[in-house]
Amino acid sequence: MSIATEVKRRRTFAIISHPDAGKTTLTEKLLLFAGAIQIAGSVKARKASRHASSDWMEIEKQRGISVASSVMQMEYRDCVINLLDTPGHQDFSEDTYRVLTAVDAALMVLDAANGVEPQTIRLLQVCRARNTPIITFVNKFDREVQEPLELLSEIESHLGMDTVPLAWPVGMGRHFGGVLDLRKQHMRVFQSGQERRAGDDEILTDLKAPELNQRFGDAYAKAQDEVELMEAAAPPFDHQAFLLGKQTPVFFGSAINNFGVQEVLDALVDFAPPPGPRTALEREVQPEEPKFSGVVFKIQANMDPAHRDRVAFIRVASGHFERGMRLKVVRTGKEIRPNNVVSFLSQRRDIVEEAYAGDIIGIPNHGVLHLGDVLTEGESLHFTGLPFFAPELFQAVEVKDPLRIKQLRTGLTQLGEEGAIQVFRPEAAGGALLLGAIGQLQFEVVAQRLKTEYGVDARMMPSRYTLARWFTCDDPKALRKFTDANAANIAYDVVEAPAFLATSSAQLRVVQELYPAIRFHAMREHGGQVFDT
């Protein structure tokens, strides 16, 4: 097949939600319905031998939450689907943000009882800023939940886009009868049971049959009235409006019971766009171009603890990747010839012989590749939009056993490079390493990973700092004056980008007034070269 044909087959999307909305469960069921796995692991069975396929880290298995982004590839209806399961917990929003730069669409999962929750709103703002098309799945209709019309109104008010239901629930909770498929004009009858597969459901094709009112009671008549109301009031589904992020098709179901999953999987194939152009500083890169290019959007250390490996996750932006081909790391100018490139189904790895734009491939390496690195066949490209946010919480870290100080620094360097935490080295000699995070849970995860993956028992201690700002200056003399006068508050992150650490916002304001030539930044791009203004 040609590169253009292969690119059109790709669908690359992320699943986003508030914690406990059922995102990881839906991920499992999409894999199950696509035939990628035979048994879906129970997310809640934390002490069982089976765990969710997308949760591989020890702390995830213990707590039943996702704290790292997982990448999975499967084939369905002649499409290659790249599915990225993101952390739902708000403390890991930075990792989720970077993952959203690598996808072409998003699948939003809502808990039908809770509606649109705070973390979902934050993720949606990211999607809206990038005009990422969104498909919505309203989960847990096998429970007593909000009315579907109320949910649609809530989604529209928070998203600022039209909702277009392509399915409609008949009842809820104990009276949940199933879902009307408004695309195919049939009803899929609900049956509980996690082991049901595609094709197992009872399908009713005559929606006007009088016995349906008798079988499903008032819930069926109510659903029909609501559908008529929606069809009169809501706009029809417009694929172009969806691609522009102005409409979201909505589906209803129960992921834990494998119900409503088929419709979502088909919608991803039918509606989600194939890979599009990617913006670099130099030019716009088209996916069908013959030359390979790709960007590292995620680093994960110790996916295989036995080998202490570090896998760089790369979104292929253009061209055709072939195993063993020569690639240039634009940041360093070095050439690599990766032979052990892998694709993923959670912990299972398959050697990749070839890949195309839209695919996610993993290159195991030992520090050669960093977040934001661009790989090409020779051209110097710098893709934009991979952010790091200024931390909001700080803790100092020391090792309990002084003989393990080297392992501590190695572990923190690697965890910092993968983006699990931000690590700052104080300018002042002898200062303890500082960890910066968006949320408290990041510190807990890092402490556990240091212990289990690096054999380091670390001690976390309070820090007097409350915020950080990276800084730049065009005047070398002014820069030297500033750094000399504020050495006690200056630290360097994992790419040696300098940052000013403040004990309060008032202190930062004073410093900004005293040193007008210094520019302070709440966000930096990868590599430390490009900052926000």
Buried (B, 14 or more C-beta within 10 A) or exposed (E): EEBEEBBBBBBBBBBBBBBBBBBBBBBBBBBBBBEBBEEBBBBEEBEEEEBBBBBBBBBBBEBBBBBBBBBBBBEBEEBBBBBBBBBBBBBBBBBBBBBBBBBBBBBBBBBBBBBBBEBBEBBBEBBBEBEBBBBBBBBBBBBEBBEBEEBBBBBBEBBEBBBBBBBBBBBBEEEBBBBBBBBBEBBBBBEEEBEBBEEEBEEBEEBEEEEBEEEBBEBBEBBBEBBEEBEEEBEEBEEEBBBEBBBBBBBBBBBBBBBBBBBBBBBBBEBBBBBEBBEBEEEEBBBBBEEBBBBBBBBBBBBEEEEEBBBBBBBBBBBBBEBEBEBBBBBEEEEBEBEBBBBBBBEEBEEBEEBBBBBBBBBBBEEBBBBBBBBBBEBEBBBBBBBBBBBEBBBBBEBEEEEBEEBBBBBBBBBBBBBBBBBBBBBEEEEBBBBBBBBEBBBBBBBBBBBBBBEBEBEBEEBEBBBBBBBBBEEEEBBEBBBEEBEEBBBBBBBEBBBBBBBEEEBBEEBBEEBEEBBBBEBBBBBBBBBEE
